[in-house]
């Protein structure tokens, strides 16, 4: 059989941004517009700070986001749906730490869509019927999700790492959902859905100056203000601690680990990003090749970065069969140590660098992707140019710098976490692993 090798990969092309406008309106709303005339469409992404302090506020915020499109002023839910359908536009609302809107429209309908968004921001009705309907829907969603192992693991990890922090919980409690009323939703909207600190990204076949003027004109109805909530600071991670969370009869286990990372403004962040990809950030990483491909210890395994309020952390996740949970945890320990003890090679660094560069290229190749990438940069406190400058920072990382960063951040004793599974089958095996893996 003749084996034909693949030709070598060519150089990664430089990433560039289209013409941009970056303006903060008198109301405090920051608007970033990018001209990208690939198709006669425009993408909009809006993010509004939605500070949540109490568990009840977390439930109210969920219903607030779900009932946003049910009308405002003299427009009903049916009116909004009809407008979107007739104009060929889309509009979706979501909620995390931010209230987020994702929209698209033909460019010649941009003013109409921005006017609609401004009206919703200024005073969505959150009527009794809509709130009742969305509360019932949220109750069903929470009931189903809380039985899922992924949700159980996510909640247990946050509780173990940070304690009772409602803003970090993946889902509100059913008791808090039951107490949500239309008046509480409207009150939270009045108090927090304000333009100060919000970000609007517009990408499409637009004239930049006209787009900014359109937003300024149509968003005047959204009165200036900002949500003044207490600044949340998380306690340090409980390094070296592992909690076993019982899920009786489970045939699979979820391993969830966290360790402190470096903030994105830290000069070590580029090398930490490469180290994470080499360790467990893509399919050819050490962790995936070891746990999944070589030993078959995990159905799914990866390492990534997460932002928890004021902290950026390294997060390792693995889903395993009950009988190999302890072995999987030991192998994760081994791979963490190996990242500093077995030097990362130039080939590994180059592959990781190409992977990140390729993901950046893909993420900015379309109007939708560029809009999402620009908004993500803004929400992480980075300028739009970060999309271009970060790949260049990666190019400057050598093996010695990456090795030093890996040794600093990837230490077994720095990690804390949870294992969710059948305690009766895991307790004895994990006892030795716990002593070995965690201080």
Secondary structure as UniProt FT lines:
FT   STRAND          20..24
FT   TURN            26..27
FT   STRAND          30..35
FT   TURN            37..38
FT   STRAND          41..49
FT   HELIX           55..66
FT   HELIX           68..70
FT   STRAND          71..72
FT   TURN            73..74
FT   STRAND          75..76
FT   HELIX           77..87
FT   STRAND          90..95
FT   STRAND          98..106
FT   HELIX           107..109
FT   HELIX           110..123
FT   HELIX           128..145
FT   TURN            146..147
FT   HELIX           149..162
FT   HELIX           166..168
FT   HELIX           174..178
FT   HELIX           182..192
FT   TURN            196..197
FT   STRAND          199..204
FT   HELIX           208..218
FT   TURN            219..221
FT   TURN            239..240
FT   STRAND          242..246
FT   TURN            248..249
FT   STRAND          252..260
FT   TURN            264..265
FT   TURN            267..268
FT   HELIX           269..276
FT   HELIX           277..281
FT   TURN            283..284
FT   HELIX           286..287
FT   HELIX           288..294
FT   STRAND          300..308
FT   TURN            309..310
FT   STRAND          311..321
FT   HELIX           322..324
FT   HELIX           325..341
FT   HELIX           346..363
FT   HELIX           367..379
FT   TURN            380..381
FT   TURN            384..385
FT   HELIX           386..395
FT   HELIX           399..409
FT   HELIX           412..414
FT   STRAND          416..421
FT   HELIX           423..437
//
